[in-house]
Amino acid sequence: MRRLALILTLTASLVHAQPFELHDTTIVHAGQPTMRLAAGMLARDLERVSGTAPALATRLADCPRRCVVVGTADSALVQEAARALGADLAPLAGQSERYLRVAGEADGRALLLVAGSDRRGAVYGVVDLSRELGVSAWEWWADVAPAHVDRPAVDGTLRLSHAPAVAYRGIFINDEDWGLQPWAARTFDPAHDIGPKTYARVFELLWRLKANLVWPAMHESTRPFYTVPGNAQTADDYAIIVGTSHAEPMMRNNVREWKSGPFDWFRNRDRLVDYWRTRIDEVKDMETMTSLGLRGVHDSAMEGAASPEQARDTLQDVFKVQRAMLGEAQGKPPAGIPQAFTMYKEVLDYWNLGLAVPDDVTLVWPDDNYGYLAQLGTDKEGRRAGGQGIYYHVSYWGRPHDYLWLGTTHPSLIRDQLERAWATGARRLWVLNVGDIKPAEYLTQYFLDAAFDADVLRQDPARHLEAWAATQFGRVHAAETAAILREYYRLAWERRPEFMGWSQTEPTRPVRTTAYVRTGGDEAERRLADYRALTARAEALAARIPARLRDAFFELVLYPVRSSANLNTRILKLDLAAEYARQQRPSSNLYVRQARAAHAELVADAAAYNGLADGKWRGIMDIAPRRLPVFAEPVYPTWSVSSRRGCGIVYPAPFAVDGDRLVLRRGRPATRTVTLVSYGGQDARWSVRAGTRAVQADLDGGMLDAAHGHEQRIVLRYDGGADPALSLQCGEQAVKVRFGEGGIVVLRAGSAAATRDWTPQPGLGTSGGAMRARLDLPSRALADLAASAPLQYRFATAGAGDMRIRLVAVPEHPLTAANRVRFAVSLDGKAPEVVDITTVGRSEQWKEDVLSNMAVRTWGVGRLAPGMHTLAVHALDPGVVLDRIDVVPDGAPDDYGMPPAD
């Protein structure tokens, strides 16, 4: 390191630190296809920024005045430029995917040299030039047009780039049946499939995100990667490493390539071996990361194995054959060939049964398909020569329910999971299942940014999101864009749009009434109000976005926001219509009309998306992947008018013990709602009467008529004072709002002070501020709590009735096989009780937990005396994430999500 610092110091004296101007520039590139493509990308970017296309050349002699030189350190061109500048390329020796950038004057010309330690290092040097010019990684994939600059320039200071944090970083294109494949086949690619033209765009995106690996699309709808002429060569030209998924050993795509009888090692071994050998011989001269193992033809368990133990033992035989085949094809020991073994689904069980995997093979730990890493490595596993990696989803087809439509995984969850991987040494390979790429653009970038630079994980994800928004839409719009997307992710955290039917699949079941209406409707109304407010913010910002960025804003922000809002609206409005009809309220038919309108907007927005950029994206957006029941347009009922008459107040939780009053906690300001109803659909004018005390209504009055469903939802702001009072005049009738004291106490996990055992997780959980047990915490027993540093919560109860404490955690899995997911709770100094949220396999509890992103466990504590109480929460296992604690009186509303908090 001292020698490197000395070299850089001496070299810095030879160069200028002033900006290097890029107008009237010739881009001189080395002769390899990769360098030609990189130079072409930079030339396009410069032309888009400045309006002037630079010249391209392959000889320094052909650059008359200002030259950007791009190539690998071992190329004659780069060595010539380095000699001219007096630059030392020694720091690049033996390095992977790094670049040296140096500017200076030589022979009367201004030179900017981008020298890569290898092909990808040079490419990343070009990518950083483009980033400095203001070109987004999403300039093509999301139509983010760069701002015009008359005389573009970049920093001329000497730089040596950092090495990537994770060696193999990339994406898995998967479940492409409703987006990427039909779009490529019908709109974009001459191959009428996901062919070389499409992959060229995918690979350039990977460049711009500093990724280096692809698992190609592999569903039955898509021709296998290696059977499409030009695909493999395109990957090599772009220096992209090709791998295959957990279900596709030995670089094969079984779904459409296997045609030789049973895919069964026990009955058809010779044909399997020949099938693998053919492909391994074909790709022996290409950069690959070979997946080892054997599962079923398409994401199913090993065929023919009578037990997990037999499958485990068979895999060890399979490894020997596969590795010998690799070594023979490439003419070197298998230990020198990149290989991975992904322990997906049932394969993880084989590992935990003692499966022996060769030490030089990279172990790849999967998530549970819903964003929670199923297991990571112990210290022993971390010492393997092949290292460890992870396979992670932001899109998924399967049980208990798909989420293939919108990108809704919370960035704070991604950060939490990647921190776990990093902390346990899973740093060799990170692969992200991105589905169709769109509309998971931001999530893809966040994951890959962290894979390249692990320092991303040291900051609140909100900072990364705002910086990303500034890159796409400019600093003036960055804060508001990021705020909109944070709220979008928050709402989806509680329930993804695809899960709003409360249905499941495999087998596919019909939709049913959501849990949001089980308290009588107020929770659903709150969610709808949040989505209305979010949509209004997004639409207001869309109107201010520069015209050149309108399409990009629609793709990256407005479409996902408005579509998730419209699906929620269609579903919840119909649920509320049925519920309100049972309550004899007059608004049901209005809600049905609003549900129908929301579906029409879903259809219209999808059509608008597919029509963007003069039809560039025709076929990319499908609002009903797999045609699951949640997406189907429903039957719209008609409700008859109730015979009930007069005005009345509907309180937030009509089915609770206190359903006839508005429950507040004295001394604690709060915002609550009541609904004024004119039963029987009678028009009535209403107003707030004199004598209001301690509460303020958001409206002074209005009309209860058909346009409002003969109802008015009124927001009340309570100032915490004693004896609140509010009366309303409704037609000729006076209606008094009744108030009560008590209610649910919500303790956000982040409201407690951090301790040596617990650290804050900003943005995570329904509370938006979870606390996580530190990742290096040794698992402990109750007997070891003397060393614990618990979270402490103080709360007050007003009554003396029975209470239960609802403990809400994020549904993590054990960090490693040596742990569980436990914490202990102690109330008012009493003996602590263990809460274990560990789930088994694909149990019903696991399904419920991942569909809601909540592991809810209830602790009955009996009668609590009025007054102050203290709750202590002790960490028993590393990585446990506490979201919130609800102290719930007997008979209180049974909210699905977080109750209204003061």
N, C-alpha and C positions, 0 to 999 in steps of 0.2 A: 504493500500500500504506500510506503514512503517513496519507493522508486516511481510509482505511478504519479504521486503528487508532484514530485520533482519534474517529471516529464511534462506534465500539464502546465506547471509554472513556467518552465522554459519556453514551451511552445506558445503559451499565451503572449509572450513578449513579441512574437512574430506576427500577431494578427491584430486586426482592428476590432474593437468592441462596438463600433457604431452599427446602426442598422444596415443591412445589406439590401439594396433596392433590387426589385425583380422586374422592373420594366425593361423593355428592349433586351430580353434575356434569351440566351440559347441554353437549352437543357441537353447536356452531353451525358450519355449513358453508356455503360458497358454493354457488351453484345448479347448477354444472355437474355432469353425471353422474359424472365422475371424483371430484369432491369428495364427492358423496353416497355413493359406494361406499367412499371412504377413511374417511369418518366412520362408516359402518356397520361397517366392519372394526374400527375402534377401539372402537366400542360393544360389539361381540361380545367383543372381547378383555377389555375392562373387566368385562363380566358374567361371563366365565369365571374371571377372577382374583378378583373380589370377591363374586360371586353376585348382584350388583345391576346391572340394566341402566340406563345413563344415558339421559336424554332427548335427543332430536335436534331441532334447529331450524335454520331458515335465516335468522333475524333476530336480531341481538344483543338487541333489545328483549324477545325471548322467553326470555332467560336471566335468571333472577331472582337468582342468587347466585354460582355458580362456573361459569365458562365456559371451554371449550376451543374456540378459534376456528381453523378450518382453511380455507385457500383460497389462491389465487394473489395475488401482490402487486398485480396490476392489478384485482382484484375490489373492488367497492364495500364489501363486508363487511370485508375485510382492511384496507382503508384507513380505515374507520371505527374498527376496533379499534386500529389503529396510532395514529391521532390521539388516541384516549382514553388510550392508554398513553404517549404522547409518544415513540413509537418511530420511528426513521428507517428506511425501507425502501430507501434509496438503495443500500446494498451489494448488493442483488439485481439492480440494473439491468444488463441485458446478460448476465446469468449463465445457465447451463444446469444444471438439475437440482440446484439448491441451495435451502436454506431458512434462514430466520431464525426463531429461537424466542426469545420474550421473555415474561416473566411480570410481573405487577404488579397494582395496585389502580386501579380507575377507576369513578367513579360508584357507589361502594358495592359493587362486584362485584370478585371475583378473576378475573383474565383470564390465560389462557395462550394466546398467539398463535403459530400455526404458519403462517408465510407462505412460500409457495414462489415461486421465481423463475419457475416454470412449473408445469404440472400434476404432473409427476413429482417436482419439488422438493418440493411440498407433500405428496405421497404419502410420500416418504422421511422427511419430518418426522414423519408419523404412524407410520411403521414404527419409527423410533427411539423414539417414545413406547412402542409395544408392546414393543419389546425391553427397555426399562427396567422394564416391568411384569413381565418374566420370561416373555414369550410367545415361543416358538421359531418360527422360520420354518417348521418342520415340524409345527406344531400340528394341521394337518388332514391333510397328506400322509403323516405318519408317526405321528399320534395322540399327539403329545407334549403331554400335558395340563399346563397351568401350575399352579404351587403356589398355594394359596388365600392371599389377603392381605385382611384385614378393611378396612384403610384404605389403599388403594394411593396412592402418591405418586411424583412424578418430580422430577428436578432442576429448580429454578427459575432456574438461572443462564443468562444470555444466551449464546446460541450462534449462530454462523454456520457452517453445514456446509461441508465441503470439496467441491470439484468432483470428480466421478468421474474415476478415472485413465484409463479407456478409455471413449470416447464411446458406442460401441454394444456392449452386453453382453447375451448371451442364450443361448438353447438351441435345439437342433434336435431335435424329437420324430421319431424314426426307427425303422424296424424294429419297428413297434408291433403287429405281427400277433399276438403271443402274450401280450401284457400289457395295455397301455393301451386298445387298440381293443376287444378282446372284453369287457374290464371295462366300458368306457363303454357299449358297445352293449347288453350284457345285464343290467347291474346298475345303472348310474348315470344315464345321459343319456336324456331323453325323445326326443332325436333318433335314438336307437338307433345312435349312432355317436359319434365325437369331435365333439360339437356345442357349442353355446354354454354349456351348464351345465358341461361338462368344461373348456372353455377359460376360463371364469370362474375356476375353481379353479386352473388353470395360471397365469393372469395374476396372481391374488392371490399365488401362490407367487413369481412373478417380482418382484412388489412387495417381498415380505418379504426377498428376496435382493438387492434393489436392482439388478435387471436391467431392461432396457427393450426387448428384441428377441426375437421368436420366428420360427423357421422352422417352419411347421406340419407336422403329420404328413402324409405324402404317399405311403404305400404303396398298392398296389392294393386292400388290404383296407379302406381308409378313403376315405370320400367326400371329394373335394377341399374344401379350406378354404372357398373362396368360394362353393361350391355349396350349403353348408348354411346355411339362413336363420338369421341372428342371429350367425354367427361374426364377420363383419367388423365389425358394430356393437359387439359385445362387446369386440373389440380396441380400437376407438376409445374406448369408454367407459372402458376401463382404461388408456388412453394408452400402449398397447403398440405399438411399431413392428413391422410385419409385413414379413418378407423371404421369400425362398425359397432353396432349396439350390443348390448348384453345378450340378445337372442340370435346374433349373427356371427358365429365363430369363423375364424380363418378367412376374413374379408369377403364372405359370401352373403347374399341376400336370399335367404331360404324361401321366402314367401313365393317368389316367382322363378327362382332358379332351380330349386330342388324338384326333380321329376323322376326320381329313381327308386320309387317304392317307399317302404316305411323309413321314416327318419329315425332309425332305431339302431343304436350301437350293438345291441345284442343279436339282432337278426340280419343286419345289413351293413356290417362294419366295413367291408371292402369297398363298397360303393361310396360310403361316406368319406373314406380316406382318399379315394380317387377324386372325388368332388372337391375336397379341400386342396389337394395337391395341384390340381389344374389351376386354381386361382392363385395360389401362393407362388407358383412358377410365373404366372402372368405379371405379377406386381413386384417381383423380387428386386427390381431396380428402382422402385419408387419409394418415397418416404411414406411409411405406414406405421400405424400403431395397431398391432394385431390383437383382436379379442380372442382369448382362449376359452375353452369350456364346451359344454353341450347342453342345450335346452331343447324344447320342442321347436317345431317349424316356425311358429310365430308366438313368442312371448308365452310359452306354456312350459310346464315341467317336462323333465326328461322322459322321453317315451321308452316304455319297456321296463323301467326300474320298478321293482316291487315294493321298495321301501326307501325312505331317506338315506338309510345306511348303505343300501346298495348303490344308490345314486352317488353318494359321497365316494365310495370306493371306485366306482366306474370312472368318475372324473379324474382320478389320479392316473388311471390307465390312459385316458384320453389325452391328458397333458403330455405324457411321454411321447405319444405318437405325434401330436401336433408340434411339439418343440423339435423333435428330430426332423420333421418335415421342413420346418423353418430353417434350421441350421443347414440342411442339405441344399435347399434352394438358394440361400444367400452365401453359402460357402464360409460360414464362420460359426463360432459357438453360439448356441441360443441365448446365453446370458448377455450377449452384446446386441440383441435384437429387441426393440421396444415391444413389449407385450403387456396386456392388461387383462385382469379377470374381475368382472363386475358381479358382485354378490347380490343380485336383484331377486326380490321376492323369495321363493323357496330356496334359492341358492345360498342365501344368508344362513338358513337353517343348517345346510350342509357344512358351512364353515364352522358354525358353533357346535357341530357334532365332531369336529376334529379334522376336517378336510385339510390335507397338506398341499399347499400351493408352492411351486418353486420360488425360492427366496428372491430371485431377480425379477419376478413378475410383479407389476404394480397392482396392488389390491385397490379396487374401486368400491367405495361404500355408497350405497344408494340412499335416497330419501324414500319416504313411504308413498311417494307420488303426489303428496299434498303439501310439500314444502318442509317436512320435518325429517332430518337425517335419522335413519332407522338405527344406526349404530356406527360408532367410530372406533379407531384402533386404541388398544391399550399400549402401554410403554413397550412391551415386548413386540407387538405388531408394528410399532413405529420404528423399530430398528431393522426392519427388512431392507435388503439392498435395493429392491425395486421400488421402495416407497409406497405411498398410498395416494388415493385420489377420491373424488366424489362425483356422483352422477345425480343431477338435481333437476326438478321440474318447475316450469312456470306455465305449463300446459299439459293436460292429461286426458286420456280416453280410458275409462274403466270404472270399476266400482269403488266406492258407493255411488259416485256420479262424476261425469265428465266436467271439465272446464276448458273448453277448446275455443271459446268465442272471444273473450276479452282478457287482456292481461291485468290481473287483479291481485297477484301476490304482493303482500305488503313489503316494501323495501326494508323495513326494520326487521322483518322476519328473515329475509335473505341475509342481512348483515349478521344477525344472531347465529344463523346456521353456518355461514362462512367463517365466522370467528371460531366456532366449535371445530371446524375442519382444520383451521390454521393452528389452533391451540393443541390439537392432538397429532399434528404432523402430517395431515393429509394434504400435501403441498405439491405433488408431482403432476396430477392430472385433474382438471375441473371441466366437466362437460355439462352443458345446460340444454335441457329439452325445451326448445322454443316453439314447438308446433310449426306454424306457418311463418314464423318470424314476425309478421304483422298480426295483431297489434300489440306485441310484447316488446316494442322497441326499447323503451326506457329500461325495463327489467333486464333485458339482454345486455344493455350497455353497463348497467350497474354491476352485474355479475362479472362481466369481462374486465371492466375497469379494476375491480378488486382483485381479479386473478392476475392482472399484469402488475398492479401496484398495491400490495397489501396494506399500505398506509391508508387507503380508502376506508378500511374497516375501523380505523382509529377515530373517525369523525362521525358525528350524528348524521344519519342518512339524509336528513333534511338539508344539510349543507350541500351534499352532492347533488341532490335533486334541484336545488336552486341554481347551482353552477351549470348543470345540464340545461336547465330552462334558459339561462342567459345565452348559452351557445346557440340554442335553437332560435330564440325569439328576441334576443337583445336584453341588455341589462335593465332597461326601463320596464320591461314586462316580466322579468324573471321572478320577482317575489310573488306576484299575484298568480302566475302560472304554477309555481311550486305549491302555493297554498291551495289552489284548486285541486291539484293532483294529490296532495296529502289528504284532503277530505275525501276524494274519490277512493283512495286506498283504505281510509278509515272505515268508510261505509261498507266496502266490500269485505273488509276483515271480518265484520260481524256476520255477514252472509254473502258469499259470492253471488252475482246475478244468476249464474247457471244453477245455483242451489235453491233458488227462491221458490221452486215448485214443491219443496219438501218431499221430493220423490227420490227414488234411487234407480240404479240400472244394473244390469247383469245379475238378476233379471230386471227388465225395465218395468217400472210400476207407474201408475197414474199419479198426477199431481194431487195434492191435498191441501187443505186449509193451512196457512202458515201459522207458526207459533206467535207471530206478531199481533194476532187479534185475540189471543186467548184471555187477555185481561179486559177485553171489551172494546178495544179499538184504539186507545190513545197511543200505545207504543207504535202501531202502524202509522198513525197520523204524524207522529214525531219524525219517523223515518222519511215519510213522504215530504214533510216540510224541509227536512235537511236536503233531500234531493232537489226540491224546487229551488232552494236557495243556491245550491251548488250549480245547477243548470243556469240560473240567472247570472251568476258570476262568470261562468264560462262563456255564455253568449255575449255578455257585456264586454269581456276582454276580446273576444273574437272580432267584435266591431272595431276595436282599436288597433288590431294587429295590422302591420303593413301588408299591402295587397300581395306582395311577392311571397308572403308567408301564410296566406290564408289557407291554402290547401294543406300545408304542413300542420297548422294549428288544428284543422279539422281532424286530420289523421291521428295526431299525437295526443290531443286533449279533448276537443269538443265531441268527436264521435264517441269515444269510450264513456265520457261523462254522461252525455245525453242518452246514449243507448242503455246504459245501466240504470239510469233514472227512469226511462220509459218502460223497461221490463219490470222494474219494481212497481211502477205506477199501475201497469196493467194488472199485475197479480194482486197487489194489495188493495187496489180500488174494488176489484171484484170480491175479494174476501170481506172487505168492509161493507160493501153493498149487501151481502148476505147477512152479515152480523147486524147491521143497522135495521134491516127488515125485521129481524127477530126482536129487536128493541122497539119496533113500531115507529122508527124514525122516518122522516119523509125524504131523505137524501139518496136513497138506494138507486133510483133510476138515473140521477145525475152522475153518481159514481160509475155506473155501468157505461154511460156515454163517455165519461172521461177515460175509462179503461179502453174502450174501443178506439178513441183518439190516440191514446198512447201507442197502441199496436200499429196504427197507421203511420205514426211518426217513426217507429222502428223500421218499418218497411221503406219509408221515404229516405231515411238517413242511410240505410244500406245501399239503396239505389244511387244516392248522391256520392257515397264513397266509391262505388264501382264506376262512376262517371267522372271522377276527378282527373285532372291533367289530360283532358281530351280523350278519356277512355283508357289511359295507361293502366289503370288498376281494374279493368273490367273482369269480374269473376273472382277477385281476391277476397271479398267480404261476403260471408254467408251467415245469416242471423239464426240459423237453425242446424248447427252441425249435428250429424247423426239423427236428426229429426226426432229428438227426444221430446217427451210430452211437455216439458217446461217451455219449449219454444213455440208450440202449436198455438195458433189463434183459437181462443176458447169460444164456447157458446156464450152469447150475451143475454142474460135473462131479463125479464120485465117483472117489476114488483108492483103489486096493487097497493093503493093508499089505505093506511090504517084508519080505523074509525075513531081513534083517540084524538082529542082536541085540546087546545090550550097550549101555553108556553111552559117550558121546563128547562132545568139545568141538567146536563149530563156531565158527571164528574169523570176524572181520568180513568178510574178503575171501578166500573159499576159492579163487577162481580166480587170485589173484595169486601172484607168486613166493614171498611170505612167507605163503601161505594157511594154513600149519600152525602159526602162532604169532601172538601178539598183539604188534604192533610198537609200540614206544614210543621216545621220544627222551629219553635219560638226562639228568636234571637239569631236565626240563620237566614239571611236573605236568600231568596230562591225565585225561579221563574217556573210557573205552572200554567196549565190551560184548563178552561172549562168550555163547554159547548152549549149555546143557547138554542133551543129547538122550538119551532112552531109546529106542533103535531098536527097531522091531517093535511099538511101542505097548504095551510092558510097563510096568506100574506100578512105580515105584521111589522110595524116599525118598532125599533127598540132603541133604548138609550141608557146611559149610566145615570142613576139617580144620585141626588145629593147625599152626603153622609159617608162617603168613602173614607176608610181609615186603614193605613198601613199597607194598602195594595193599590196598584195603579194599572188600569186596563190599557191595552195598546190601541183600543178604539173607543170613541165616545158614543157611537151609535151607528145605526144603519138600518137596512131593510132586510127582513127575512122573506125572500121571494124565491121563485123557481130558479133564477140564475144562481142562487146560493144553495139550492136544495132545501130552502126554508130552514137553514141552520146557519149559525155563525160561531166559529171557533175563536175564542177570546183569550189572548195571552195576558196573564196577570203577573206583575212583578211585585213580589212581597219584600218589604224593606227590613223584615225581622222584628217589627214592633209588636206590641201586645194588642190583643183583641182586634184582629183584622175584621173589616166590615166592607161589604159591597152589595148593593141592590141594583137591579135592572128593571127598567120599565119595558114591558113587551106588549104592545097594543094597549089594551085596557088593564092588563094584569101586571102586578108588581111581583118580581121574582127575587128572592133573597139567596145569595150565595152562602152556603153553610161552610164553616171552617172547623177543622179539628187539629189536634196536635199529635205528633208521633211520626210514624212512617219508617221506611227503610233507611238505614244508615249505610252509605257507600264509602268505603275506605279504599281509595286508590293506592295501589302498592307503592307508587312513587312518592306518596305523601310522607312516608317515613324516611328518616335519615339513613343514608347508606352506611353500611358497616364493613368490617373487613371480610365478612362472609357474603355480602350482597352488593351488587352494583346496579345502577340505573340503566334501563334500556329505553331510551327515548323513542316515542312513536309506537312502541310495541304494545299490543293488547287492546282490549276494549276501552281500557282506561287511558291509553295513549302514553303511559309511563310505567311500564312494568319494572320489576326488580328481579335480577337473576343471581342465583347462587354462583359464586366464582367457579370458573372452569377447572381450576387446579385444586379444588376442595376435595380432600379424601372423603369417601363415603364413611359415615359414622353411625353409630347406634345411639339409642336414647340414653344409654348409660354414659355417653361421651359428651353430653350437652354442656358440661362445665366449660368446655373450650369454645362453645358457640357464641357468636355475636349476632343475636336475633334482631329482626325488624320489630319495632315497637309502635303500636297504634293505640291511641286514646280515643274513646268515643263515649257519648252519653246516651242513655235511654230514658224515655219519659214515663213509660208504663211499667207494670210489674208482671206482664203476661209472659207466656212461653215464647222463647226465641229459638231461632236456628241461625246458624252462621253458614252462609254460602261462600265457599272458598273457590275462587275462580283462578285457574292456572292456565298457562299456554300449554297445549298438549304435546309436550316434548317427549322424546324417547330417551331411554338411558344413554348417557354419553358414550359409554363403552360397555362391553359385556361384563365388566366388573361392578357396574353400578345399577341402581334403579332410579326412580323419579319420586323422591319422598321429601316431605318436610314435616315438621312437628309444630303443633299449635298449643298454646297455653293461655288460658283465660284467667285473669286476675290472680296470677301466681300459682294456679293449681297445676297438678301433674300434667305434663304435655301428652298430647295424643298424636299418633302418626297418621299422616294423610299420604297415601300412595296412589299416584295417578298413572302408574305404569299400566299399559294396555298390552294385550296379547294378540299377535297376528292381526287378522282382519276381523276382530271381534265386533259385536254390535256397539260396544262402548267406544272402541276406536273410531268407528264410522261416525257416531254422534259427535265425538270430539273434533274430528278433522273437518266435518261439514260446518261446524260453528266456530272453529278456532278457539274453543273453550273446553277445558277439562273442569267440569263443575262437580264438586263433591260437597255434600251437605253434612253439617255437624250440628246435631241437636244439643242445645245447651240448657234446656229447661227454662225455669223462671229466673229472670235477672232483676235485681232490685233497681229502682230508678236511681239515676246518678251516673257517675263516671266509672268506666271500666278500662282495663288494659289488656290488649291481646298481643302476645309475643309469637313470632313466626321464626322457627329455627330451620336452617338448611341442613338436610341430612345427606344429600347427594349433590354432586356438581351439576351445574347447568339447569337446575330447577328454575322455572320462571313463574313468579307470582304476578298475576294481573290485578286482581282487586279482591276485596272482602265485602260481602253484603251482610249486614246484621238485619235479619228479617223477623218482624213480629208475626205471631200466629195470625193467619187470615189476611196478610198483606198481599198485594198483587204479585202474581207469578210472572214477572217479565221474562222475555226470552233473552234480551241483551242486558246492558247495564241500565239499572233504574235511573230516573232523573236524579242527578247529584246536585246538592246545594252549591 
